[in-house]
């Protein structure tokens, strides 16, 4: 049993880092501009499609990822400068509706341009899985803990990029401007921060991280128009869970969410076995579990597990 | 002339909040603009800073700045301490102050000045700003404005929502700033405080200047006392 729990935690960490990086992107945009970006996953998906096209044309996966991520940044700037221009500062709900529209448009666009056939995006590297055996005393059945090499690499990359973005926001001048703008827009303006710049920066960073996360999951999900729809929900949950109040909270929220999800699945598995239920596969309940976690978090601790450092007006 | 505005108007859609105002401020002078709620005081300051759009001319140190964006105006040394304080609530006191030097001002030098002026901020520098009391938050907001080494400091109702004893403390601090030779444009509803503190005053009503002059004289004028001081 210990092995199975540790196995679930390992898998949870790996998927959690991906939830975390998407949550971080959502949180960047939300905290800075006040918009919950419903088109987040689909913006990432479009970026991955662009990258896939580059891959087909040039056969260079590195170039594909670079172009895809850069495209994501430009897409973010486009959303901020063109789509949000008229409604910015007037109404958050109008901005929200725009992102909903963009969600549908992107899905349609992807269908028209690239079709419904799932496209393959090969693994960037193939690292063999590693098996870890616990000592006999803890592990009577002698089952190994499996660490899939590629998932582990993805976990490291996602964590590295997230830490980089968090450091960027804490140390660099544009990063500090972003934080100040997220805290108070007038406050930011009076110290001389150009909030048009910070808003575009948040959108650019946010969408490019979504594209990047898309590339990380693409070998598993294939490249298709709904590849990131669920991931957006997971990222959203991660951000709610971590309490939107800090960028680091969104990432750690993702990690915890991943682990929690896999542990709940394991627990359900055991229950189903115990009661002889074979009609439900607990893995299929992943989305339901995540949605339940959002609801439970919002009921018990709406400020997220880390809470807001300061409970200001909402 | 430190600041001069001519035929200056601020509108929100069809509503004109500030109607063709002329106002000037010499170097090291303290000028106050008083008026009741909705007289257009805050709009005037936001317009001068460039945070809201305005029509008319603004000269800062005899340069026309009416076309340059707010971030450049801050860089030139026009610094606003906005109404409602607008500090960064979940950052620490010192992080707030450091952000005050975002565009101009030497962090080390300005921090020393601010901490000397407000020793309480020094004591609380690691605290989360949102948890400070109202008076401390106001001091932090003024401190943050000072971090930008202002040539002209604009204060929007620094006494708003504070207990009388705290208001006195805030004005004591402003007196120190006056001694440092910073030009101050002070906006207040608390007319008595403001008129006693300033050199010159403008009285604003419905977006227009109705009276202007030496503030001590205005303080003793019967019509002003009746209409704006309630004495």
Contacts between the chains, C-beta under 8 A, distances in Angstrom:
chain1	res1	chain2	res2	distance
A	173	B	102	7.5
A	176	B	99	6.5
A	176	B	102	7.2
A	177	B	102	6.9
A	179	B	88	7.6
A	179	B	91	7.3
A	180	B	88	5.8
A	180	B	99	5.2
A	180	B	102	7.3
A	183	B	88	3.7
A	183	B	89	6.3
A	183	B	90	6.4
A	183	B	91	6.3
A	184	B	86	5.0
A	184	B	87	7.0
A	184	B	88	5.7
A	184	B	89	7.2
A	186	B	51	7.1
A	186	B	82	5.3
A	186	B	86	4.6
A	187	B	82	7.3
A	187	B	86	3.9
A	187	B	87	6.2
A	187	B	88	5.7
A	189	B	49	7.7
A	189	B	51	5.3
A	189	B	70	5.8
A	189	B	71	7.8
A	190	B	49	7.1
A	190	B	51	7.6
A	190	B	74	7.1
A	190	B	79	6.9
A	190	B	80	4.6
A	190	B	81	7.3
A	190	B	82	5.4
A	190	B	86	6.9
A	190	B	145	7.2
A	191	B	74	6.8
A	191	B	99	5.4
A	191	B	100	5.5
A	191	B	101	8.0
A	191	B	102	4.5
A	191	B	103	6.5
A	191	B	144	6.8
A	191	B	147	7.9
A	191	B	148	6.5
A	192	B	70	7.5
A	192	B	71	4.9
A	192	B	74	3.2
A	192	B	75	5.8
A	192	B	102	5.5
A	192	B	103	3.0
A	192	B	104	7.2
A	192	B	148	7.1
A	193	B	71	6.8
A	193	B	102	6.0
A	193	B	103	7.8
A	194	B	69	7.1
A	194	B	71	4.4
A	245	B	90	6.5
A	308	B	90	6.7
A	309	B	90	4.2
A	309	B	128	5.5
A	309	B	130	7.6
A	310	B	89	4.5
A	310	B	90	4.2
A	310	B	128	5.4
A	310	B	129	7.5
A	310	B	130	3.2
A	310	B	131	6.5
A	311	B	130	7.7
A	312	B	89	4.9
A	312	B	90	7.4
A	312	B	130	6.0
